[in-house]
Amino acid sequence: MDELAAHYDVVCIGGAMMGSSAAYFLSENPDFDGSVLVVEPDWTYERAQTTRAQNSIREQFTNELNIELSRFGIDFLADFHANVQVNGEAPELNFRGTGYMFIADTEDQYAQLERESDDQLAMGAEVEMLRPHQVAERFPYMDAEQLVGARVGGMREGSFDGWAFFQGLRQRAIHNGVTYVKDRVVGIDVKGSRVTGVRLESGRTVGCDFALNTAGCRAKTIAAMVGIDLPVEPRARTSFVFDCRTPIEHNVPLTVTPVGVHFRREQTHFMCGTVPRIDIAVDYDDLDVRRNEFEEQIWPTVAKYVPQFDQVGVVTSWGGQYDYNTLDHNLIIGAGSQVENFLFANGFSGHGLQQGPAVGRGLSELITYGEFRTIDLSSLDYGRIERNEPIIELAVI
Ligand SMILES: Cc1cc2nc3c(=O)[nH]c(=O)nc-3n(C[C@H](O)[C@H](O)[C@H](O)COP(=O)(O)OP(=O)(O)OC[C@H]3O[C@@H](n4cnc5c(N)ncnc54)[C@H](O)[C@@H]3O)c2cc1C
């Protein structure tokens, strides 16, 4: 069994994207000289959301904070090699800039996308409203008669290798001195209003100054260990990859339809998904593929906008889960509960990979300086849950 110290300044409960990003940014921060332990039971990460994601990043959010969070993600990806290299080596990210395209089927939807684009443009995002003839010019494979318009983003938006992204952070954190232990947190000790340590499945107890809830879909079970009710639940999301008999030579942005079906190019194939018709909490272990979603929801929709998608075949599919924040579909970060040194990084509802770097940096600032220094994320703390004050994001995929 790995040797552990009796006490760490910070313990991350879960070592996928959020745990590793927090560990990375703490260990990169010259003002932080503490110790970090990441507890993770599954070093294959086979069941983590991080491994089951669709690996895309965008500027087109409707909430300013979400735009800022992803903007930092984009910058971080651009310098990825330098940011995470160990002895000159870093995983290959293979970023592909394609943009996102949000489709409007009605004038009301078009007007809504246009209103949102005003805020996005004001924040420096590259977005453009297109009418059908412009969609047809730029994306000739689309049947532009099916829509009244669309909003498209620039090439800073796109897709990347999510596994490489997360492994780069993890490897660099380990290189910087962070300890990863293969174990599971089964209990948390609290004295007064403070966490004093975590109890592990192996029987060990480790003291800590800060405990970070980075347990993804199981975040609610970790919060319950300190008596906090966290409104984050696992929601099933199936991913499908299909091939198209007739190749499409043009750029295919990550295209989001008004009914929630989305698709993008994945190498020589296409990746897609949708929101289940009945979108409710599922069991933590439920990673079943919902095959009917492709036949009943996805295929009819993609074939409507892209006639070539009339003839497609599913190549592969896999089940996944969103850590869905039922209050407002937005992340919960930092403190704000009655347990002052228990920090959250939860409820990402499908956009946590791109927000990972900004979240890790934010947590590192909060722990080191007692405040957020770059992006002020304090409005996204747990306090808003207790006050029942949602922070609205309309562009949830
Ligand atoms: C289908 C799908 C598509 C997605 N597409 C995108 C996308 O295109 N862009 C984007 O930005 N995001 C996307 N996401 C969201 C993104 O994957 C997640 O927001 C992100 O990976 C969350 O990372 P995490 O570390 O919080 O959670 P996870 O990756 O789920 O990791 C949590 C970890 O905690 C560990 N753990 C659980 N319980 C314990 C315990 N008791 N003790 C210790 N460890 C524990 C688990 O083993 C796990 O490794 C997608 C998600 C899904 C499911």
The ligand as an SDF file (V2000), in Angstrom:
LIG
                    3D

 53 58  0  0  0  0  0  0  0  0999 V2000
  -21.6190   12.5560  -22.8960 C   0  0  0  0  0  0  0  0  0  0  0  0
  -20.8470   13.7050  -22.3070 C   0  0  0  0  0  0  0  0  0  0  0  0
  -20.3740   14.6910  -23.1520 C   0  0  0  0  0  0  0  0  0  0  0  0
  -19.6590   15.7620  -22.6410 C   0  0  0  0  0  0  0  0  0  0  0  0
  -19.1330   16.6690  -23.5030 N   0  0  0  0  0  0  0  0  0  0  0  0
  -18.4410   17.7170  -23.0250 C   0  0  0  0  0  0  0  0  0  0  0  0
  -17.8730   18.6480  -23.9190 C   0  0  0  0  0  0  0  0  0  0  0  0
  -17.9970   18.5340  -25.1420 O   0  0  0  0  0  0  0  0  0  0  0  0
  -17.2070   19.7160  -23.4050 N   0  0  0  0  0  0  0  0  0  0  0  0
  -17.0680   19.8850  -22.0570 C   0  0  0  0  0  0  0  0  0  0  0  0
  -16.4890   20.8830  -21.6430 O   0  0  0  0  0  0  0  0  0  0  0  0
  -17.5590   18.9870  -21.1720 N   0  0  0  0  0  0  0  0  0  0  0  0
  -18.2460   17.9070  -21.6330 C   0  0  0  0  0  0  0  0  0  0  0  0
  -18.7660   17.0020  -20.7570 N   0  0  0  0  0  0  0  0  0  0  0  0
  -18.6790   17.2600  -19.3230 C   0  0  0  0  0  0  0  0  0  0  0  0
  -17.3260   16.8830  -18.7430 C   0  0  0  0  0  0  0  0  0  0  0  0
  -16.9660   15.5870  -19.1680 O   0  0  0  0  0  0  0  0  0  0  0  0
  -17.4400   16.9150  -17.2090 C   0  0  0  0  0  0  0  0  0  0  0  0
  -18.0260   18.1250  -16.7940 O   0  0  0  0  0  0  0  0  0  0  0  0
  -16.0710   16.7710  -16.5560 C   0  0  0  0  0  0  0  0  0  0  0  0
  -15.3710   15.6980  -17.1000 O   0  0  0  0  0  0  0  0  0  0  0  0
  -16.2560   16.5920  -15.0620 C   0  0  0  0  0  0  0  0  0  0  0  0
  -15.0350   16.2250  -14.4780 O   0  0  0  0  0  0  0  0  0  0  0  0
  -15.0150   15.7790  -12.9690 P   0  0  0  0  0  0  0  0  0  0  0  0
  -13.6090   15.5730  -12.6020 O   0  0  0  0  0  0  0  0  0  0  0  0
  -15.8270   16.7390  -12.1640 O   0  0  0  0  0  0  0  0  0  0  0  0
  -15.8720   14.4110  -12.9150 O   0  0  0  0  0  0  0  0  0  0  0  0
  -15.4890   12.9370  -13.3650 P   0  0  0  0  0  0  0  0  0  0  0  0
  -14.7350   12.9240  -14.6150 O   0  0  0  0  0  0  0  0  0  0  0  0
  -16.7580   12.1450  -13.3460 O   0  0  0  0  0  0  0  0  0  0  0  0
  -14.5310   12.4160  -12.2320 O   0  0  0  0  0  0  0  0  0  0  0  0
  -14.9420   12.2050  -10.9060 C   0  0  0  0  0  0  0  0  0  0  0  0
  -13.9610   11.2500  -10.2630 C   0  0  0  0  0  0  0  0  0  0  0  0
  -14.2880   11.1330   -8.8690 O   0  0  0  0  0  0  0  0  0  0  0  0
  -13.9960    9.8210   -8.4660 C   0  0  0  0  0  0  0  0  0  0  0  0
  -14.7260    9.5130   -7.2370 N   0  0  0  0  0  0  0  0  0  0  0  0
  -16.0630    9.2840   -7.1060 C   0  0  0  0  0  0  0  0  0  0  0  0
  -16.3450    8.9820   -5.8240 N   0  0  0  0  0  0  0  0  0  0  0  0
  -15.1790    9.0580   -5.1310 C   0  0  0  0  0  0  0  0  0  0  0  0
  -14.8450    8.8490   -3.7660 C   0  0  0  0  0  0  0  0  0  0  0  0
  -15.7520    8.4980   -2.8450 N   0  0  0  0  0  0  0  0  0  0  0  0
  -13.5410    8.9890   -3.3970 N   0  0  0  0  0  0  0  0  0  0  0  0
  -12.6040    9.3530   -4.3090 C   0  0  0  0  0  0  0  0  0  0  0  0
  -12.8760    9.5440   -5.6250 N   0  0  0  0  0  0  0  0  0  0  0  0
  -14.1450    9.3980   -6.0180 C   0  0  0  0  0  0  0  0  0  0  0  0
  -14.4280    8.9770   -9.6640 C   0  0  0  0  0  0  0  0  0  0  0  0
  -13.7890    7.7050   -9.6530 O   0  0  0  0  0  0  0  0  0  0  0  0
  -14.0250    9.8490  -10.8400 C   0  0  0  0  0  0  0  0  0  0  0  0
  -12.7760    9.5020  -11.3970 O   0  0  0  0  0  0  0  0  0  0  0  0
  -19.4450   15.8820  -21.2390 C   0  0  0  0  0  0  0  0  0  0  0  0
  -19.9170   14.8740  -20.3840 C   0  0  0  0  0  0  0  0  0  0  0  0
  -20.6000   13.7960  -20.9120 C   0  0  0  0  0  0  0  0  0  0  0  0
  -21.0810   12.7120  -19.9730 C   0  0  0  0  0  0  0  0  0  0  0  0
  1  2  1  0
  2  3  1  0
  2 52  2  0
  3  4  2  0
  4  5  1  0
  4 50  1  0
  5  6  2  0
  6  7  1  0
  6 13  1  0
  7  8  2  0
  7  9  1  0
  9 10  1  0
 10 11  2  0
 10 12  1  0
 12 13  2  0
 13 14  1  0
 14 15  1  0
 14 50  1  0
 15 16  1  0
 16 17  1  0
 16 18  1  0
 18 19  1  0
 18 20  1  0
 20 21  1  0
 20 22  1  0
 22 23  1  0
 23 24  1  0
 24 25  2  0
 24 26  1  0
 24 27  1  0
 27 28  1  0
 28 29  2  0
 28 30  1  0
 28 31  1  0
 31 32  1  0
 32 33  1  0
 33 34  1  0
 33 48  1  0
 34 35  1  0
 35 36  1  0
 35 46  1  0
 36 37  1  0
 36 45  1  0
 37 38  2  0
 38 39  1  0
 39 40  1  0
 39 45  2  0
 40 41  1  0
 40 42  2  0
 42 43  1  0
 43 44  2  0
 44 45  1  0
 46 47  1  0
 46 48  1  0
 48 49  1  0
 50 51  2  0
 51 52  1  0
 52 53  1  0
M  END
$$$$
